[in-house]
Amino acid sequence: MTALRKLGTSDLQVFPLALGGNVFGWTADETASFAVLDAYTAAGGNFLDTADSYSAWIEGNSGGESETLIGRWIAARGNRDDLVIATKVSQHPDFPGLTAANIKAAADASLRRLGTDHIDLYYTHFDKPEVPVEEIVGALDDLVRAGKVRYTAASNISPERLRASLEFADREGLARYVALQPHYNLVSRDTYEGALQDLAERSGLAALPYSGLASGFLTGKYRPGGATVDSARAGRAAGHLETERGRRVLLVLDEIARERGAEVATVALSWLAARPTVTAPIASARTPEQLPALLAVADLKLTEGEVGRLTAASD
């Protein structure tokens, strides 16, 4: 049985890979979503990451599709107490922004869709600098005190706003962020490394990177002159082949994957898992067949030398 990891300063214990819910209701229908969720939990996974806006960008969708599917699955399986559920606020078409009133209304809507009375980890999805951090942190604290949210977190936020949020929460004795969800992977390091990572480390925040496989590029499916990949994110992923960094990283991933008898995706996620502050990378799967390479991050521990080779390739 894979050991769970403590999430920051919280008492949440999570599997070392968070299952991304962005594909549920988008590239995975209900049957496929249930199959992926069943396979993930059968392997010991307990950490689901979604957002109220998934997947409002699809024609015919209005947002909340992912939460709704997860809620139906939980109701069918009766396993709510076995799960750590993370969702987010600020991007739903009907609940945009981070005013106090909107945060509370959006949380209630998420709870209804998920069919639960509490959210384990509630993120501000994209920071809204026009809203004072005092208003945001205060509203989140109200949700924690009401028992609707266990812990709070931030995503897509500047170091300055994150610092101000933490300082205000500490000063006023309010619920304090326990985690940070940055855009971070082997070919996208600049947003997180530096001031944001340093602040997370000093503040005891757990980092849960999204886009850990760079829209699928770091699975190794995309190759120069290779076959077209059938994926809604293929354009974004294939763009990394045009960069020297992308080609260098792929080369070293291939080498280490061969040496360790592992999948390229597993090695890429294992690099993330070895980085300072990272508790669990987030990755999604459209089918159960895509899961084993992701789940294997729980067991593949890279050596310092292997981590260093990958870091150098992606510098």
Residue pairs with C-beta under 8 A, 6 or more apart in sequence:
1 44
2 15
2 16
2 44
2 298
2 299
4 13
4 14
4 15
4 16
4 46
5 13
5 14
5 15
5 16
5 279
5 280
6 12
6 13
6 279
7 13
7 14
7 84
7 121
7 151
7 178
7 179
7 206
7 279
7 280
8 178
8 179
8 204
8 205
8 206
8 279
9 176
9 178
9 204
10 121
10 150
10 151
10 178
10 179
10 206
12 84
12 120
12 121
12 150
12 151
12 178
13 46
13 84
14 46
14 47
14 84
14 279
14 280
15 44
15 45
15 46
15 47
15 280
15 298
16 273
16 279
16 280
16 297
16 298
17 45
17 47
17 269
17 280
17 281
17 282
17 283
17 294
17 295
17 297
17 298
18 47
18 48
18 49
18 86
18 208
18 280
18 281
18 282
18 283
19 36
19 37
19 40
19 45
19 47
19 48
19 49
19 282
19 283
19 284
19 285
20 49
20 50
20 210
20 282
20 283
20 284
21 48
21 49
21 50
21 51
21 54
21 66
21 67
21 69
21 70
21 284
22 50
22 51
22 54
22 55
22 66
22 284
23 33
23 66
23 284
23 285
23 286
24 33
24 36
24 50
24 54
24 55
24 65
24 66
24 69
24 70
25 33
25 54
25 55
25 58
25 61
25 65
25 66
25 68
25 69
26 54
26 55
26 58
26 61
26 65
26 66
26 232
27 231
27 232
27 286
28 36
28 286
28 287
30 69
30 72
32 286
32 287
33 69
33 70
33 73
34 69
34 73
34 76
35 287
35 288
36 285
36 286
36 287
36 288
36 291
37 48
37 70
37 73
38 77
38 288
39 288
39 291
40 285
40 291
40 295
41 77
41 79
41 82
41 83
43 291
43 295
44 298
45 295
46 82
46 83
46 84
47 83
47 84
47 86
47 280
48 70
48 83
48 84
48 85
48 86
49 86
49 87
49 181
49 208
49 210
49 282
50 66
50 67
50 70
50 85
50 86
50 87
50 88
51 66
51 67
51 87
51 88
51 91
51 123
51 125
52 63
52 64
52 67
52 87
52 88
52 89
52 91
52 92
52 95
52 106
52 109
52 110
52 113
52 125
53 63
53 64
53 88
53 91
53 92
53 93
53 125
54 63
54 64
54 65
54 66
54 67
55 61
55 63
55 65
55 66
56 62
56 63
56 64
56 91
56 92
56 93
58 65
62 93
62 94
63 91
63 92
63 93
63 94
64 92
64 109
64 110
64 113
67 87
67 110
67 113
67 114
68 113
70 85
70 114
71 113
71 114
71 115
71 116
72 115
74 80
74 83
74 114
74 115
74 116
75 115
80 116
83 120
84 120
84 121
85 114
85 116
85 119
85 120
85 121
86 119
86 120
86 121
86 122
86 123
86 153
86 208
87 110
87 114
87 119
87 121
87 122
87 123
88 122
88 123
88 124
88 125
88 155
89 95
89 98
89 102
89 103
89 106
89 107
89 110
89 122
89 123
89 124
89 125
90 96
90 97
90 98
90 106
90 124
90 125
90 126
90 127
90 128
91 125
91 126
92 106
92 109
94 109
95 102
95 105
95 106
95 109
96 102
97 128
97 131
98 124
98 127
98 128
98 131
98 135
98 136
98 139
99 131
99 135
99 139
100 135
100 136
100 138
100 139
100 142
101 139
103 136
103 139
103 140
103 143
104 139
104 142
104 143
107 119
107 122
107 143
107 148
107 149
108 148
110 119
111 117
111 118
111 119
111 148
117 147
117 148
118 147
118 148
118 149
118 150
119 148
119 149
119 150
120 150
120 151
121 150
121 151
121 152
121 153
121 178
121 179
122 140
122 143
122 149
122 151
122 152
122 153
123 152
123 153
123 154
123 155
123 179
123 181
124 136
124 140
124 153
124 154
124 155
124 157
125 155
125 156
126 155
126 156
127 154
127 156
127 157
127 158
127 161
128 136
129 158
129 161
133 161
133 164
133 165
133 168
134 168
136 165
137 152
137 165
137 168
137 169
137 172
137 174
137 175
138 174
140 149
140 152
140 174
140 175
141 152
141 169
141 174
141 175
143 149
143 152
144 150
144 151
144 152
144 175
145 175
149 175
151 175
151 178
151 179
152 175
152 176
152 177
152 178
153 177
153 178
153 179
153 180
153 181
153 208
154 162
154 165
154 177
154 179
154 180
154 181
155 180
155 181
155 182
155 210
156 181
156 182
156 183
157 165
157 180
158 196
159 195
159 196
159 198
159 199
162 177
162 180
162 196
162 199
163 199
165 177
166 176
166 177
166 199
166 203
168 174
169 175
169 176
169 177
170 176
177 203
177 205
178 204
178 205
178 206
179 205
179 206
179 207
179 208
179 279
180 196
180 200
180 205
180 206
180 207
180 208
180 277
181 207
181 208
181 209
181 210
181 282
182 191
182 192
182 196
182 197
182 207
182 209
182 210
183 191
183 192
183 209
183 210
183 211
184 191
184 192
184 193
184 207
184 209
184 210
184 211
184 212
184 272
184 275
184 278
185 209
185 211
185 212
185 213
185 214
185 218
185 268
185 272
186 214
186 218
186 249
186 253
186 268
186 271
186 272
186 310
186 313
186 314
187 214
187 217
187 218
187 240
187 243
187 245
187 246
187 249
187 314
188 211
188 214
189 314
192 207
192 209
197 207
197 276
197 277
199 205
200 207
200 277
201 276
201 277
205 277
206 277
206 278
206 279
206 280
207 275
207 277
207 278
207 279
208 278
208 279
208 280
208 281
208 282
209 272
209 278
209 281
209 282
210 282
211 282
212 218
212 268
212 269
212 272
212 281
212 282
212 283
213 219
213 265
213 268
213 269
213 283
214 237
214 240
215 231
215 233
215 236
215 237
216 222
216 229
216 231
216 233
216 234
216 237
217 237
217 238
217 240
217 241
217 246
218 249
218 253
218 264
218 265
218 268
218 269
219 263
219 264
219 265
219 268
219 293
220 250
220 253
220 254
220 257
220 263
220 264
220 265
221 229
221 231
221 237
222 229
222 234
222 237
222 238
222 240
222 241
223 241
223 250
224 241
224 247
228 234
229 237
229 238
231 237
240 246
241 247
241 250
245 313
245 314
248 313
248 314
249 310
249 313
249 314
250 264
251 313
252 309
252 310
252 313
253 264
253 267
253 268
253 310
254 264
255 309
256 262
256 267
256 302
256 306
256 309
256 310
257 263
257 264
257 266
257 267
260 267
260 300
260 306
262 270
262 296
262 300
263 292
263 293
263 296
264 293
265 283
265 293
265 294
266 293
266 294
266 296
266 297
266 300
267 300
267 302
267 306
267 310
269 281
269 283
269 294
269 297
270 297
270 300
270 301
270 302
271 302
271 307
271 310
271 311
272 278
272 281
273 280
273 281
273 297
274 301
274 302
274 307
281 297
283 294
285 291
285 294
302 310
